[in-house]
Amino acid sequence: MQAYIAISYNKRKELQTVLDTIKEVLLANSITPFVFVEQYNFSPTQEKEMMQAAFAELDKCDLFIAEVSDKAIGVGIEAGYAKAKGKTIIYLYPEVAEYSTTVGGTADHILPYNNPVDLKEKLGVFLFSQNT
């Protein structure tokens, strides 16, 4: 099983601890993480190539995880595509962040968290419950 993890490109460095936590929990549950912003780098004039690559990678995944500490249009587009493709969508966000109605409206599961330790516990319990 593979999970596509969507995060804000502009905030990716600030979210590294959260991203590492998500990847750790996925691997512990035998799910291969894929982070688009870690694998690809496009110039602003390569928007068509970027979205084609994102959609192709989403097609390969079984699960879509949107971490929305920071609202990002790209994450919303990816969530819509994942929903149209019938992927299971998990929406993660810190309880102090603004709620994304777009991602929340497409999500199958919504997991607010307080910090990376809380995220690790909640995501771990959720994934374990889905595998049993």
N, C-alpha and C positions, 0 to 999 in steps of 0.2 A: 504494500500500500504506500502511496506517496501523497504528501500534503503540500499544496502551494501556499506559501505564506506571503501575504500582501501587507506591506507597510509603506508609510510615507517615504518617498525617495529623499526629500529634503531633510527629514528628521532621522534618517537611518542611523547616523552616528550616535545620536542621543538615545536611540532605542536599542543599542547593541546588547545591553544586559537583558532586556526583555526578550529580544530576538534569540539570544543564546539560551535563555530559559525555555522558550517555546521549543526550540530544536532539541534540547536535552530531554524534555518530556516526550516529544514525538519519538525519538530514538529509543527511549525506555519502553515504549509501547509498540515497537517494531514498525514504526511509520517513518519513511524516508522524507526528511524535510527538503523542500525546494524553495529558495528565496530568490525571486526574480531580480531584485535590485543588487544582489551579490554576484549574480551570474552574467548580467548584461550591463553594457554602458552605451548609451546612444547620445548623439548630438541632438540639439533642439530641432534640427531639420530632418531628422530621421523618425518622425512620429509614426508614419505608416509601418516602417520596419519594426519599430518598437512594439506597436500593438499587435502586429502579425506574430511576432515572437511570443508575446505574452499569451495570446490566445492559443498558440500551438502548445506552449508549456502547460497551460490550464487543461487542455484536452488530455494530457498525459496523467493528470492527477485525479485522485479519488476524493480528495477532501480539500476544501478551500478555507483557509484561516485568514481573517482580516483583523489585523491589529490596528485599531484606530485611536491611538493616543492623540493624533493630529489628523483632522479631516483632510483627505486627499482625493481629488477627483479621480485619479487613476485607480485607487482602491475601489471606489464606487463603481467604476466601469468594469473592473475585473469581477467584482461581486455580482453585477448584473449578468455578465457573460457566464459565470459559474452557475448561477441560478438557472439560466436558459439551458444550460447543458446538463442540468439535473444533479449537480455536485452538492454534497452536504456542505453547508456553510456554517462556520463558527465565527462569531463576532466577539472579539476580545477588546476591552477598553478599560483604562483606569477609571475608578469611580469618580475621580476629580475632573475627568475630561468631559467635554461636551459630547452628548449622545448624538450619534449619527443616525438619523431617521432613515436615510437611504440604505445604509448597510443593515441597520436593525430590521428594516422592512423585508430584506431578502434573506436574513439569517434563519437557520433552522435552530440554532442554539446561541444564546447570548450569555457570556461569562464576564461580568465586571470583576475587577480585581483591585487590590490596594497597593501592592508592591510585587516585585518579582517572586518573593517567597510565597505570597498568597496566590499568585498566578500559577506557580509550579504545583501547588497543592490542588487548586481548583481544576486546572486543566488535566492534571494526572488522574484525579478521581473521576472526572467526566470521561476521559478516554478509556480508563479501566472499566467503567460501567458499560460502555458501548461494546467492549470486547468480551463481556461475560454473558 
